Amino acid sequence: MSSNHPRTGPGRIRVGIGGWTFEPWRGAFYPDKLPKTRELEYAASKLTAIEINGTFYRGQSPKSFAKWRDETPADFVFSLKGHRAIAMKKKLSETGESLEWFTGGGIAELKEKLGPILWQFHPSRQFDAKDIAAFLKLLPREVEGFPLRHALEVRHESFLCEAFVDLARQHNAAIVLADSDEYPELAEPTADFAYLRLMRSQEDEETGYPPADLGRWAGRARILAEGGVPDDLARLEGAGAEKAAARDVFAFFIAGAKVRNPAAAQSLIARLKD
């Protein structure tokens, strides 16, 4: 939903996984006899969003995007991982042509199911205010009339600063909140949506995350959707506690014990219905 639409209540919370093709999910998530050609249809019937990781590695055809759109429910949403040729380029300020190629390469075929674009930076990339500012200015705000939202996944401690937060806020770009043992956590609200990547799934937990942790994430997602910021997440020193407008929330169970991620997502969805 575009930020131009007034809110009458909390934002929509969508929960999903990364991709839908993973052989160990056969039997653990997908029924054994389900045709592989129906995996996306099945996954979309159990989840409310999917982060497409394949777009990070290679371009996809407009026909593929249209097919994925047609195989999913009307209110389903896809997040796209921005291509590595852009996200991993040494100078982000020099990605203008690549951005035009990526956003003009058929993603508009998803239509209303086109969700945020995730830009995942390499852990070695350090904060460069000039370069990040230039990149944010280059990011397109729509494609063929469909609004585009952008989320930045930073993986270096140097991004934990007011200058970065201010730049993201100026451009309505969300800073990804990572639940990870490896990457920094930052829960600063900078956009009209929030983007969570939950990476601590454990194989010895039937639902990936322990029930108490899933309960906490359900509570945090609700607070974010209402425009608040959970007080148990990391923020910059001196950050304000003011409440903003309601926002949409996208939460994806990624990495960790990947085989458990569909169960974790389904469990969180169930808790959000309570």
C-alpha positions in Angstrom: 0.0 0.0 0.0 1.3 3.4 -0.9 2.0 6.0 1.8 -0.5 8.2 -0.1 -3.4 6.1 1.3 -4.6 7.3 4.7 -4.6 4.7 7.5 -7.7 3.9 9.5 -6.0 1.3 11.6 -2.7 -0.7 12.0 -0.7 -1.5 8.9 -0.8 -5.0 7.3 1.6 -7.6 8.7 2.9 -10.0 6.2 4.9 -13.1 7.1 6.8 -15.4 4.8 10.1 -17.2 3.9 12.9 -16.8 1.4 12.0 -18.5 -1.9 9.8 -21.6 -2.3 12.2 -24.1 -3.8 14.2 -26.1 -1.2 14.3 -29.9 -1.4 14.3 -30.5 2.4 10.9 -28.8 2.6 9.5 -31.8 0.8 7.7 -33.7 3.5 8.6 -31.1 6.2 6.4 -28.4 4.5 5.3 -29.6 1.1 3.2 -32.9 0.9 5.4 -35.6 -0.5 3.2 -36.1 -3.6 2.7 -32.4 -4.4 3.9 -31.7 -8.0 6.9 -29.4 -7.9 5.0 -27.1 -10.3 2.5 -26.4 -7.6 5.0 -25.6 -4.8 4.5 -21.8 -5.1 0.7 -22.2 -5.1 0.9 -24.3 -2.0 3.4 -22.0 -0.2 1.2 -19.0 -1.0 -1.8 -20.7 0.5 0.0 -21.0 3.9 2.0 -17.7 3.9 1.2 -14.1 3.2 4.5 -13.1 1.5 7.6 -14.5 -0.1 11.0 -12.9 -0.5 12.3 -13.9 -4.0 16.0 -14.5 -3.7 16.6 -15.6 -7.3 16.5 -11.9 -8.4 19.7 -11.4 -6.5 21.6 -13.8 -8.8 20.1 -13.4 -12.2 17.5 -11.4 -14.2 14.0 -13.0 -14.4 11.8 -12.8 -17.4 8.5 -10.8 -17.5 6.8 -14.1 -18.2 8.1 -15.5 -14.9 6.9 -12.6 -12.9 3.5 -12.8 -14.5 3.3 -16.6 -13.9 4.2 -16.1 -10.2 1.5 -13.4 -9.9 -1.1 -15.7 -11.4 -0.2 -18.6 -9.1 -0.8 -16.7 -5.9 -3.8 -15.3 -4.0 -5.1 -11.8 -4.7 -3.7 -10.4 -1.5 -0.3 -12.1 -1.6 2.9 -10.0 -1.9 6.4 -10.7 -3.2 9.5 -8.9 -1.9 12.4 -8.9 -4.4 16.0 -9.1 -3.5 17.8 -6.5 -5.6 20.4 -7.8 -8.0 23.9 -8.3 -6.7 25.4 -6.4 -9.6 23.8 -3.3 -8.0 24.0 -4.1 -4.3 27.6 -5.3 -4.4 29.0 -2.6 -6.8 31.9 -0.7 -5.2 30.3 2.7 -5.9 26.6 2.6 -5.4 26.4 6.1 -7.0 27.3 4.4 -10.3 24.4 2.0 -10.5 21.9 4.2 -12.4 21.9 2.1 -15.6 21.7 -1.1 -13.7 18.8 0.1 -11.6 16.9 1.0 -14.8 17.7 -2.5 -16.2 16.5 -4.2 -12.9 13.3 -2.3 -12.4 12.5 -2.2 -16.1 13.1 -5.9 -16.5 9.5 -7.2 -15.9 9.0 -6.7 -12.2 5.9 -4.6 -13.0 4.2 -7.8 -14.1 3.7 -8.6 -10.4 1.3 -5.6 -10.4 -0.3 -5.1 -7.0 1.7 -8.1 -5.6 4.9 -6.1 -6.0 6.3 -5.5 -2.5 9.5 -4.0 -1.3 12.9 -4.4 -3.0 15.6 -5.5 -0.6 19.1 -4.2 -1.1 21.5 -6.4 0.8 25.0 -4.9 1.3 28.1 -7.0 1.7 29.4 -7.1 5.4 32.6 -5.4 4.3 30.7 -2.3 3.0 31.2 0.6 5.3 29.0 3.6 5.6 29.9 6.3 3.1 27.4 9.2 3.4 28.0 10.6 0.0 27.7 7.3 -1.8 24.6 6.2 0.1 23.0 9.5 -0.4 23.6 9.2 -4.2 22.2 5.7 -4.3 19.1 6.6 -2.4 18.5 9.4 -4.9 18.9 7.0 -7.8 16.3 4.5 -6.4 13.1 4.7 -8.5 9.9 5.4 -6.7 7.6 3.6 -9.2 7.6 1.3 -12.2 4.8 1.5 -14.8 2.5 3.3 -12.2 3.2 0.8 -9.4 4.9 2.3 -6.3 8.3 1.0 -5.3 9.5 0.6 -1.7 13.1 0.0 -0.8 14.7 -1.7 2.2 18.4 -1.5 3.0 20.1 -4.4 4.7 23.3 -3.1 6.2 25.8 -5.5 7.7 28.6 -3.3 9.1 28.7 -1.5 12.4 29.6 1.8 10.7 26.0 2.2 9.6 24.8 2.5 13.2 24.8 6.3 13.1 22.4 9.2 12.9 23.7 10.3 9.5 22.6 7.0 7.9 19.3 6.9 9.7 18.6 10.5 8.6 19.4 9.7 4.9 17.1 6.6 5.0 14.3 8.6 6.6 14.6 11.4 4.0 14.1 8.8 1.2 11.4 6.7 2.9 13.8 3.7 2.8 13.4 1.1 5.5 16.4 -0.1 7.4 16.2 -3.9 7.7 15.8 -5.2 11.3 18.0 -8.3 11.4 17.5 -10.9 14.1 21.0 -12.4 13.7 24.1 -13.6 15.6 26.3 -12.2 12.8 24.9 -8.8 11.8 24.1 -5.6 13.7 20.5 -4.9 14.9 19.0 -1.5 14.3 15.3 -0.8 14.9 15.1 2.8 13.8 11.9 3.7 12.0 12.7 5.4 8.7 9.9 4.5 6.3 6.2 3.9 6.0 6.9 0.1 6.3 9.1 -2.1 8.4 11.2 -5.0 7.1 12.3 -7.9 9.4 14.7 -10.7 8.5 14.6 -13.4 11.2 17.6 -15.6 11.0 17.7 -17.7 14.2 15.7 -20.7 13.3 16.8 -23.9 15.1 16.5 -27.4 13.8 15.6 -28.9 17.2 12.6 -26.5 17.5 9.6 -27.8 15.6 8.5 -24.2 14.9 12.0 -23.0 14.2 11.9 -20.4 17.0 11.0 -21.2 20.6 7.3 -20.4 21.3 8.2 -17.6 23.7 10.4 -15.9 21.0 7.6 -16.2 18.4 5.3 -14.6 20.9 7.7 -11.7 21.4 8.0 -11.2 17.6 4.3 -11.2 17.2 4.1 -8.5 19.8 6.9 -6.5 18.2 5.2 -6.8 14.8 1.9 -5.4 16.2 3.7 -2.5 17.8 5.5 -1.7 14.5 2.2 -1.9 12.5 0.6 0.5 14.9 3.4 3.0 14.3 5.4 2.4 17.5 8.9 0.9 18.1 9.4 -2.0 20.5 11.4 -1.0 23.5 13.3 -4.2 23.6 15.1 -3.7 20.3 18.4 -1.9 19.6 18.2 1.8 18.7 20.6 4.6 18.5 21.5 6.3 21.8 19.0 9.1 22.6 16.5 7.9 20.0 13.0 9.3 20.6 10.0 7.2 21.6 7.4 9.2 19.6 4.8 7.2 17.7 4.5 7.6 14.0 1.8 6.8 11.5 0.8 3.1 11.1 3.0 1.1 8.8 3.0 -2.2 6.9 5.3 -4.9 8.3 7.1 -7.5 6.3 8.7 -10.4 8.3 10.7 -13.1 6.6 12.3 -16.2 8.2 15.6 -16.5 6.4 18.7 -18.6 6.9 19.3 -20.4 10.2 17.8 -23.9 10.1 16.1 -23.2 6.8 14.1 -26.5 6.9 12.2 -25.0 9.9 11.4 -21.6 8.4 8.0 -22.4 6.9 6.9 -23.8 10.2 8.2 -20.6 12.0 6.3 -18.4 9.5 3.1 -20.3 9.9 3.3 -20.2 13.6 3.9 -16.5 13.6 0.9 -16.0 11.3 -1.3 -18.0 13.7 -0.2 -15.9 16.7 -0.9 -12.7 14.8 -4.5 -13.9 14.4 -5.1 -14.4 18.1 
